[in-house]
Amino acid sequence: MKKIIKVLSICFVLLMLLPVVCSAATPYSTYTYSINGTVLESPDAYVPYGEGAVNSATLGLEQRMDTPSDIESDKYENLYITDKNNDRIIIVDKFYNLKAIIKDFFNADGVEDSFKSPESTFVVDTGAYKGLYVCDTQNHRIAVFDIDTYEFIKVFNWPEIDFDKEDATYDPVSCVVDKYGRIYVTSHGNTNGIIVLTETGEFINFIGAPKVSVAAVDALIQMISGGQKDEKVSTPYSSLELDNTTGDFVYATVVYPANDDNALKSQEGAIRSKNGTFSPVRLLNASGVDIMSRNGFFSPAGEVAVSTDGVVSSINKDAPKGVSTVSDVTSGPNGIWSIIDSKRSKVYTYDRNGNLLYIFGDKGDMFGNIMIAEAITYQGEKIVVLDSQNASFTVYKPTDYANVLTTAIKYQNERDFKSASEAWQEVLAWNNNFDTAYVEMGKASYRLGDPETAITYFQSAFETTNYAEAFKQIRADLMEKIFVWLVIGIVAFVIIIAKIFGWAGKVNKAAATKTGKRSFKEEYLYGFHLMFHPFDGYWDLKHEKRGSVRASIVFIVLTILAFYYQSVGQGYYFNPQGTYSGFFSQASSVLIPLFLWVISNWCFTTLFDGEGSFKDIFIATSYGLFPVPALVVVSTILTNVFVGTEAQITSMIVTIAYLWMVFLIVIGMQVTHDYSMGKNILTVIATLVGMIFLMFMAVLFTTLISKMLGLVTTISSELSFR
């Protein structure tokens, strides 16, 4: 009976815990992206805090919030909500209790005043420029209030600005104040960039105007026609946020119009190219130069899988398509910052190097989801997202996983690489599916003087840039140890190559005066003479019978083997994911073009008085492959030695091999058919066109056969059922 009671007690406790477990589940998934754009699920970084979204009812507001447009926080974790359509600012304390409402006030002249469609606020809670700055949009001004008493202090009215357009207005949408008192303002309809004012409200200049995207075809037509260019205007910035790490730089977001296809395509291209020109979020210095670090796998621009074919997981299969609509940005602790995508109602968080840390949130009515994410702010370590449709805000608190991740970034920023390494190990213990953690762990190991361990971490994330630096260090250490042997090996290799060419030259010289049938060795080694003396080499190949079909087959087989070795033998830097093509695939890639060329050339040269037979064309083409295997093998070997910019050397070697092959084959066709250079070039072009025609016919024939087989199979099935 005692055992039964114990078991029942345990079951009762588990049942009591069940609601707690269920309540901890979030109505969204948290994920990141791998280096190749694959969705990587991760533990929840932020979870909803409290018992529900904070709305007008929970705040005890008599007048319900109507389309709130912005939310900000101060160092005391008070929240400032811009209730746009009600012309007021709502202040909430750190416990989400209503603290104050700023609506009607007395201005500097002692006259009762009020807001008109304010759109945002900015809080300066320390220093000489302390105050609550309100973008009083339709009143064309910025009003400043005391953040302790909420009393009016001063106003910055419409400054003297020379806009490009006469009908341009000054309608402040968002503003920030740096530590020097400069006020940065973005305004409706202002296409000149961010407006910079002095601490007294006087205009200084415009900075950082987003560039205009013009379709390449339109630009080319305008250039050729010499006509007047269509008027293209820049897109105004939508929101601003001060980088709280330094207080010097300004985050700025831009939302390109939905009908501006050129800009949206440029934004999509910038995700992978990491070009900041059309990025939806930038970090600008006082001169308007974008200084954002984009060293992550993708540019900080929100969603990565934005196209219809970019869905790679059930996580985002139902998400809207197209680039993110980045409506707001906020700066958090330790250089971490976040943006929101109002299209998807998701939060994207990055470190100061542009590494994507996590994505969370989703569109919906469940607690934790947002219908339209309008604004975002950090409230201490918490994140607060404003829902303009539901007129509420949701608070998210960091999980232990997010705290560990923040700790790792903190140590890394402080250049405490030993502590950072330990912290990143803990991150990987939480989430071994996080490629960025492997990269950062590799960086920490490299800076601690352990490049061997570093490259193993870089390989885990298929990362190559930092891998190259660690590999160079390992290579330098190795070369220092074996330098003498390396020099001896290079000298020995050069001597061996020289001996081989000398021996081949003697064999070819003896074979030139030899009568009767030549040996396979003489036929094979004739390739050494032909690749350096193509004109007389191909003449003797045809008229003196210096080559043969058996040697040609050997050249083809060696070429196939060389490309197969290139597929499987490339170094990690050139093939980080270790993908390769099978032997038969490589054989097809060599044999199909070769025989298409031979057949097509034979067909055309038969019509145009070519003197070469099918056999002559086959042998001449095959001998043209002679330099390719050696150069491809050398290039592949060097891929295990060269990294970074040195990779251009291996590419150059392969390019030389292809150009040499093409040159030999073209000359071979000219000599074989006894054509002039002009006629030979025309024949070569006709041959290439013929190859395309033959491929088309082959595809058509294959499709026809498959259709016929399908018809026969269908008829057989029907007859079998009758």
N, C-alpha and C positions, 0 to 999 in steps of 0.2 A: 504493500500500500504506500510506503514511504517513497519507493522508486517511482510509482505512478504519479504521486503528488509532485515530485521533482520534475518529471517530464512535462506534466501539465503546466507547471510554473514557468518552465523555460519557454514552452509554446506561447504562453500568455505574454511573456516579455517580448518575444519576437513579434507577436501580433501588435503589441503596443508600438514597436519600433517601425513597423511597416509604413504607417502614414508619414513618419519622418523621412524615410527613404524615398517614398513617392513624391513628397513635397520638394525634395532636393533636385528632382529631375527638371531640366530646363526645356522650354518649348522650342529650342533651336539647337543646332549643332555648332560646335566650335571646330575650326579647321585652319590649315595654312596650305601653301602650295610647295611642291618640290621644285627642283631646279628645271625640270622638264615640263612643268605645268600640270602635274598630277595633284589632285586633291589629297591632302594628308589630314586625316582626322586627328584631333588632339583632345586632351582633357579640357573641361570647361575652365576658361580663364576668368570670366566674370559671370556671376549669377545674380538674378533679381534679388533685391534687398527689400525687406519689409513685407507687408501683407498685401500690397497691390500698388498700382500706379497712383501717384499723388495728383489729385484733380481739384476742381473748384469746391466740391463737397467736402473732401477731407481737409481742405484748407479753411473751410468755413466762410467762403466768399459769398457775399450777398448777390453780387453780379458775376455770373459765370464767365470764365475766361473764353475769349473769342479769337481763335486763330493766333495763338501766341507764336512769336517769330524768333525769339532768342532766349538763351539762358546762360548766365555767367555765375562765377563763384569767386569769393575772396579768401584771404588766408585764414579767416575764422570759419570758413565753410558755409557762410551765408549764401543763399542763392538769390539771383536777381532775374526775374522773369519779365520779358517785354511782352505785355498784353496789347498787341498792336491795335486791334479793332476797338478796344475799349480805352485807348489813349492813356495808358497807365503803366507804371512799373511796380511789380509785386515783389516784396522782399520776404524771404523765408529763412528761418534760422537753420542751424545744422541738424536739428531734430525734425524739420519739415513742419514747423508750426508757423503760422502767419505772423510776421513781425511788423511790417509796415506796408503802406501803399502810397506811392507818389503819383498824384493825378493833377490836382490843382495846386498852384503855388504862387507866391509873390515874386516877381522878377526883380531885377536890379533897380527898376524905377518905382518899386513899391506897388506895381499894378498887378492885379490877379491875372495869372497866366495859366496855360495848360498845353499839353502835348497835342500833336496832330499826327496820327499814324506813326508813332515811333517804331523803329525796326530792330534796334539792338542797343546793348549797353557795353561799357568796358569799365572795369574797376581797377583803380590805382590805389592800393591800400597802404603804401608807405611813401615817404619822401616828400619833396617839395611840391609835387604835382598830384598829391593825394586827392581822390575824389571819384564820384560815380559819373562817368561821361555817358550821356544819353544821346543817341542819334535821333533827333526829333525831325524825322524825314520830311514831312509835308510842310513843316515850318522852316525848312531850309537852314537848319542850325544844329549846333551841338550844345546841349545844356549840361552844366556841371553842378553836382550836388554833393554835400558833405555826407560821407559814408557812415558817420556816427549819428548825426542828427537828422539826416535826409533833408536838410534845408538847402534852398537854392544858393549857389555861390556866384556863378557867372554864366555867360553864354558866349559862344563863338558863332557869330552870324555869318552870312554869306560873304566869303572873302573876295577880294578883287582877283578874279581868275580869267585869263584869256583863253577861253575854250575854242576848239576848232570850229564848232558850229555856233551860229548866233543864237539859235533857239535852245542851246544846252542849258540845263538847270543844275542847281546845286542841291541835290536831295541825298543827304548822308544816309548810307545803308549800314555801314559798319566802320568802326574806328578803333585804333589802339594808340597808346601813348608810350613812347620808349623812355628810358631812364634819363634822357637828356631833355625831355619835355616836348619833343617833336610829336605832332599829331598826324597820324596816317589815316586817310579817309578814302573810302570808296563810295561812289555816288551813282545813283540811277542814271543811265544814259551817258555816263562819262566814259568815252572810249580812249582817253589820253593816258590812262594808267591810274595809279594811286596818287591822290592829292596829298602833298606834304605841307603841313602848316607849322609855324613856329609855336612856341609855348603861349604866345599872345594871340594866336589865331591868324597871323599873316601868312599869305601864300608864299611858299618857297619854290616848288617845282612839281612836275609829274615824274613818276618813276615806274619802271617795269610794265609798260603797256604790253598785254599779250599780243603775240604776232598773229597776223591774218593768214589763213590758209587759202591758197588759190590753186585750183586744179591745174595740173601740169599741162593738160590739153588747152585750157583757156589761156594760160600764160603763153604757150607757144603760138596760139592763133593771134593773140594780141601783138606778140613780138614780130611775127611775119607780116601781119597786116599793117602794122605801124599805126593802128587806130588808137583812139583814146581808151585808156584803161577803165574798166568798170570800177566804180567807187566801192572800195572795201573798207569796212571799219572794224576796229578791234572790239573784242567782247569785254564788257566791264567785269571787274572782279566782284564776286558775290559776298565774300566774308573775309575778315582779317582776324588774326590772333597773334599776340606777341609771344615770341620764344622765351619762356620764363627761365631757361637755363642761363642766358646771357643778358636778356633785356635789350639787346641790340637789333635783333633780326625779326622779320615779320613773316608769318605764314599767311599766304593768300590763296584763296580758292577761286576758280572760274568755272562757270557752267556754260558750255557752248550750246547755242540754240539747237533744238531738235531738228530743225530744217537745214542746218549747216552741215551737210554731209561731208564736205572736205575736212572741216575741223574735227568732226567726230571720228573720221577714218584716221586722221593724223593722231588723235588721242589714243585710238586703239593701237596704232603702230608704235607709239611711244612706250606702251606697256612693256614690250619685249626689247625694244631698242634702247630703252632707258634714256631717251632724249627728252630733256625737260622743256623743249620749246612749246609743245602742246600738252604738257602735263596739266591735269586739273588742279594740282596743288603745288605751290612753290614756296621756297624760303628765300626771301629777298633781304639784301643788305640795304644800307642807307642810300646807296646809289641805284638801287633797283635791279641789281644783278642777282640772278638765281644762284644761290650757293648750296642748294640742297644736295646732300650726298645720296646718290642712287647706286649703292654698292650691293644691294640685295639681288635676289634672283630676277626680280621684276621691278619696274619703276613703281614708286608709291602712287598709285592711281586708283585704288579700290579693287574691284573684281578683276581677276585675271582671265578666267574662262568667260569671255564676253560674247563670243559668236555663237551661232546656232549649232555649230559642230564642236564647240568647246566644252560641252558638258561631259565631265569625266567621272562623275560620282552621283549617287542618289542624293547627296547633300544639297546640290544646287540644280537638280534636274528640273525643278518647277520654278526656279528663279527667273526674273525677267532677263531678256537678252540685251545686248548693247553695253556700251561703256557705262561706268558708274556716273551717277549724278552727285558729285561731291558738293554738298550744300554747306558744310561747316567743318572746321578743324579746331582742335584744342591741344594745348601743350601740357604735358604731365610731368611727373618726377623723373629724374635721371635721364633727361633727354628723350624720353618716350613721348610719342604724340599719336593722336588718333584723328581719323576722319569718319564722317558718316556718308552713306550712300542713300539718299532719300528715295531712290528708285527701288532699292531692295530692303531698306530699313536695316542695314547691317553696319557694324562698327569695325573698322580696319585699323589695327594698331601697329606702329613701326618704332624701331629705335632710331637714333640719330644718324646711323649709317644707311638707313633706308631698308633695313631688313624687316620683312613682314613677320610679326610675332604671333598674331592670332586674329581670326575673324569670328565675330559672334553676332547674334541677333537675327531677327527675321520679321517679316510683315505678318500682322495678325492681331487678334483681339485678346489672346491669352496673356496672362500676366508675364511679362518679360519680353513680349513682342510689341512692335511699334507699327502703327498704320502708316504714318508719314514722319520720318525722322527729320526734323527741321533744324535742330541745333544740338550741340554737345558741349559738355564742360567736365573738367576734373574737379571733384569736390574732395580735396585731400587725395586719398588713394581710390576713392569711389569714382565711378563714371555716371554722369546724369545725362539722359537723352530726352529731349523735348519732342513730344508728339503733337504736331499742330492740328491734326484732324480730330483727335480725341481730347484736345485741350488739356493735356496732362503731361507729367514727366515721370520717367521710370528711373530708379536708382539701381545701379549694379555694383556689387562689392567684389573685390578680388578674391580668388580662391587661393589655396596654398600653392597650387601650381603657378599661378600668376606671381605670387610673392617670391617664389624661388627664382623665377625667370627675371623679375625685377632686380633681385639681389645679384644675380650673375651679371646683368648689364651694369649695375652700379660698380661692382668691382672692376669690370672691364674699362669703364670710363675713367676710373681712378688709376688705371694701369697696374692694379694689383693682380697680376696674371696668375699667381699661385692660387689665390682665393677664388678668382674667376674660374680657373680650371675645376676646382672642387665644386663650385656652384653649378657649372655647366654639366658636370657629372650627375649632380642631383636632378637637373632638368631632364637629362636623358633617362634617368631612372623613372621619372614621371611619364616621359613621352619619348620613347625611342623611335618615334615616327617623325621626328622634327629635324629636318635637314639643316636648318639654320644653326641648331645647337651643335651638330657635328662640325660645321664650318667654324663656329666660334671656338669650339673645343680644340680644333686643329690650330687656329690662330694662337690660342693661349699656349699650347704645347710648343709651337714654333718659337714664340717669344721667350719661352723658358729654356730654349736651347736644345729641344728634342725634335728635330725635323723628321726623324724616322717615324715617331708616333704621330706627328702632325699629318703626314701624308696618308696614314691609314684612316684618320678621321675625314680628311678631304675626299678620299675615295668612297667613303660611306655615303657621302652626299653627292657624288658625281661632280664635284667642284674641281675646276681646273686652274683658275687664276691664282689662288693662294697655293695650290698644289705646285705650280710652276716655281714659286719662290722657294718653297721648302725643298723641292727636288734639286734646284740649282745649288742650294747649300750642301746637300748630300753629295752631289756630283763634284763640287769644289773640294770637299774634304777627301773624297776618293781619289781625285786626280792628284792631289797633293801627296798622297801616299804612293801612287803607282806612276808618277810622272815619268820616271826614267823608262819604265817598261812600256808606257804608252808611246813614247817617242820611238822606242825600238820597234814596237809593233807597226806604227805608221810607216817607218822607213822600210820595214820588211814587206809590208803590203804593197808599197809603191814598187819595190824591186820585183816582187812576184808578178804584178800586173805588167811591168815592162818586159819581163822574161816571156810571159804568155804572148804578148803582142809580137815580140821578136821571133818566137818559135812559130807563131801562126804566119808571120811574114815569110819565113824560110819555106814552110810547107807550101804556101801559095805560089811562091816563086818557082819551086821545083815542079809543081803541078801544072804551071803555065806551059811548060815545054814537054810535058808528058803526053805520050800517045796512048790510045786505048782507053779502056774504062777506068774511071777514077774511083778511089776508095771513099767510103763514107766519111772518114776523117777529113779528106781533102774537100769533099762537098760541104761539110759543116764549117770548116775553118775558112771557107771562101767568104763567109759572112763578114769576117774582119776586114777583108779587102773591099768588099762591096760598100760597107757603110761609110768608108772614107773616100772611095772613088766610085760614086754611083753611076756616072755616065758610061765609062768604059767597063765598069763592073757588071752592069746590066747587059751590056753588049755581049760580053763573054759568057754571061749566064745563059743567054739564049742561043748564041751562035756557036760557042765553044763547048756548050753542055757542061758548064762548071758546077751547076747545081742539080738537084734531083728532088723528086716528090718525097722520098724518105727523109731527106734533110729538112724539107719544108714542114713535114708533119712534126718533126722534133722541135722546130722553132715554135710551132703553134702550141705544142704540149708545154714547152718551157714558159711560154707567155701565160698560159692558163695557170700553171703552178705558181708563177710569180704573183699574179693577181690574187690567187687564193692565199698565198702567204701574206700579201698586203692586207687581206681581210682579217686574218687571224693573228697576225704578228705585230700589229701596230701598238705603239706604246700607249699607256693610260691617257696621256694628255690629248692624244688624237682620237681616242675611242674610249671615253670614260665609262660608258655603259657596257662595253665589251660585246657589242653586237657584231655579227659577221655573217657573210653569205657562204652557203655551202659550196662544195666543189662543183657540183653540177650547175649551180647558178652562175658561177664564174666561167665555167666552160661555155655555157650558153651566151654569156655576154661577150665572149671572144669569137666563137664559131658563127653565130648568127650574123653579126655585121660583116665578118670576113667573107662568108659564102654569098651574102646578099651583094657585096661589092663585086666579087668575082663573076657572079651570074649576070648582074646588071651591066658590068663593063663588057663582058663577052657579047651580050646582046647588042649593045650599041656599036661596039667596034666592028662587029660583023657587018653591020649596015654601012659603016663609014670607013670601009677599006682598011681596017686594022690588020696588021700582019701577025699578031699574036693569037695563038690557039687558047682554048680553055685551060689547058695544062700550063702554057707559058704564063698566062695571067695569074693562075694559082701560085706558081712557083715564085714569080716576081713579087706578088703581094706578101707571101709568107716570108721571103728573105727581107722584106722591109720591116718585119717585126724584130729583126735580130737585136737591135740595141735596147729594146723595151725591157726584157726580163732582167738584165743586169742592173739597169738604172732603177727599176721599180724595187728590186730587192735591196739595193743600196739605200734608197729612200726609206724603205720600211725599217731597215736596221737603224737608221738615224732617228726615226721617230721614238726610239727607246732611249735616245741620248739628248735630243733637242726638245726644248719646251719654250713657251712664250713666243717672242718675236722670231726666235730661231726657227720656228715652224715654217717660216717662209722659205727656208733653204730646201727643206724636203719637198715642198710644193713646187719649187723651181726645178728640182731634179726631175720630178714626174712630168712637168710641163715640157722640159727639154726632150724627154723620151717620146712624148706624143708628137711634138713638132718634128723631131728627127724621123720618126716613123712616117708621118704624112709626107715629108719631103722625099724620102726614099721611094715611097709607093708612087707618088706623082711622077718622079723622074723615071721610075721603072716602067710605068705605063707609056710614057713618051718613047722610050728606047724600044720597048717590046713591040709597039705598034708602028714604030718609025714615023711618028707624027712630028709636026712643028710644035713649038711651045703654045701658040695660040689655039691650034686645033686640039691639042692635048687638054688645055684648060677647059675648053668647051665640052670635051668628052667627059672630063671629070665631073663637071656640073651636071651633065646629062645623066651620068652614072648615079650621082647622089639622088637626083629626082627619080630615077628608075628604082632605087632602093626603097624609096617611100612608096612608090606604086606597088612594088612586090609585097611590101608589108601589108598594104591595104588589101591586096588580093588574097593574101594568106589569111588575114582576119576575116574577110568576107567568106572565104571558102570554109574556114573552120566554123563560123557561125551557121552557114548553110548546112554543113554536115550535122552539127549538133541539133539543128531544128528537125532535120530528116530523121535522125535517130530518136528524137523525142516523139515525132509523129508515129514512127514504127512502134515505139514502146507503148504509146497510148492506144494504138489500134490493137496491139497484142493483149493489153490489159482488158480492153473492152470485149474482145473475143473470148477471153478466158472466163469472163463473168457471165457470158451468154450461154 
